[in-house]
Amino acid sequence: MFLLGLTGSIGMGKSTTAKMFQELGCAVWDADAAVHRLYSKNGLAVEPFSKVFPESFVNGEVSRPALKQIIQSDPSALKRIETIVHPLVAKDRADFLADVKSDIVVLDIPLLFETGGDAAMDATACVFVDDETQEARVLERGTMTRDQFLAIKAKQMPAAEKCAKSTYVIQTDTLEHATSQVQKVVSTIRSQLNA
């Protein structure tokens, strides 16, 4: 089993690129989706959060907006939140990997390099698009203001640095261009596996 870490900054097209890998027969594990599972009703994070941060507990699940407010009023809370979430995410990923039958497994992890997760990968791929396109994509979603986007971007490793650290860089300027690059990455990895 070949582990490919997929990363990229907000608005770069990572989710779309992950689907392209899936369409080519790769198994895909999504860190953000894992967090959503953990926070939802009966998710494994619900009980610990209800004890440590009872104010984050809304309608039987962990509320992301409530967590954001907790972190804004007490920045030190982020470390306590990560202490709860990171081991649960690691378990979710381990359970996924234990059941996988695919030759290539794509682990979609936004903070792959920031958390040192790249050390466990056989290779890494970073999605990339220019700054103007990135900002336009994020603001088109209508889920955040420009200031919120810039604050998130400031916390992430610069895109150029992520690209420099990656085995593969996938430009997501057009769907066609991104698709052809994903196909090339998959065929390169499969030729290595079959060598």
N, C-alpha and C positions, 0 to 999 in steps of 0.2 A: 504494500500500500504506500503510495506516494503522497506526502502531505504538502499541499501548496497553500501558503498563507496569502490571503487576498486582503489588501488594505487600500486606503485612499482617504483623502480628506472629505469633509461634508460637501455634497453637491457634485462630486466627481464622477458619479455613475457606477458606484460599486455594486449596488443591488441589481441593476440591469446587467452588469458584467457577470455577476454570480449566476444569474439565470442562463446566460450564454454557456457557461461551463456545465451547468446542469443539463442543458439540451444536448451536450456532447457526451453525456453518460458519466459525468463526474458527480460524486456525492457532494452536497454542499451543506455545511453547518454554519449557521448565522448567529454570531454572538448577540446581536441586538434582539433577534427573535427569541433566543434563550432567555434573556433578561425579561422579555415580555411574558414568557411562560412562567418564569419564577415569581413574577409580581402578580400574576392573575389569580383568580379564586382557586384555592387548593394548591397553589404554587408553593414550592419549597421555601421561598423567601418570606411568605406571608406571616408565618408564626414568629420567626425571629424579629421581623420588623415591628410586629404588633407589640412586642415586649420592649424593644430598644427605642423605637420611634412610634409610639401609639398614634401620634398625630398624622402619620403617613398612611394610616390604615383607613381606607374609605370603601364602603360597600363590600367588605370582605376581600379586598385586594389592596396592594400597595399602590398608592397614587404617585405617579412621576411628578406632576405639578407640585404636590405637597412636599416631595423630597427636594425639589428645586428651591422651594421657599425655606425649608429647613437649612439647606446649604448656604443660601443667601444670608440668613440671619446668624448662622454659626458655621463659618468655613471649615472648622475642625471636624464637623459632622461628616464631611466627605470621607475621611479616613475610616470612620466607624462603619459607614455605609459600605465602603469597599471591602472591609474585613468580613462583612456578612455575605456580600454578593460574589466576590471573586472565587471563593472555594465552591460555591454552588454552581457557578458558570463552568468552572473546571470539571466538576462532576458531570454536568450535562454534556459537555464535550466528550469526556471519557466514555460515558454511556453510549453516545452516538458512534464513536469510533469502534467500540466493542461489537456493534451490530452491522457495520458497513461491509459491503461486498464489492464495492467499486475499486478499480485499480488506482484512480486518482481521487483524493479527497481534498476539496477546497474548503479551507477554514476562513470564513469571512469575518475578520476582526478589525474594526476601525482603528483601535489603538495597538496594533500588532507590535510596532517598534517601540512605542512609548512604554509598553508593559514588559518588553523583553521576550514576547511570545515568538518572535522570529527564530530564536535559538532552537525551538522544537520542530521547525519546519525543514523539509528537504529543499524547498525553494520558496521564494516570495514573489508576488506580483503586485504592482501598485497601479491603480487607475489614475489617470491624469488628464486634466483639461486646463486651459488658460484661466487666469484669475477672473476675467470679465465673464466668461461662460459659467464658471463656478458660481459666482455671485448671482447672476441672472437666474440660474436653475433653482437655487435655494429660495430666492425671493418670489419666484413664480409659484412655489408651493403654497404660499400664503400662510405659513405656519409660524413665521418669525419675522421680526423687524431686521433692518440692516445692522443695527447696533448689536442685536442678539447674535446674528450671523458672525459679525466681526469678533465678538467675544469668544464664540466657540472656536473660530479659526485661530485666534491668538493662543488658545490652549493646546492646539494640535501641533505636532511637529510640522515644520514647513514642508509643503508638497515636494519641492526640489530635493530636500534632504531624504524624504521617503523614497523618491525615485532613485536617488543615488545608492541607497542601501538595498534596493530590490534587484532580484535576479531578472525579472521581466518588468517592462513598463508598457501599459496598455493605454493608448490615447483614445479617449472616448468623445472625440470631436463629432463623429457621426456614428450611427449604428453600424453601417457597413464596415467602416474602418475598424471599429472595436471588434466586430464579429470576426473579421479576417485575422486580427492579432490573437484573439482567443483561440481560434482554430490552430494557428501556428504554435502557440504555447502548448496546447494539448498534444498536437502531433509530435512536437519535440520531446515532451516528457514521455509519451508512449514509445517513441523510438528508443529512448534511453532504457526504459523498462524492459523492452524486448531485445535489447542488444546482447 
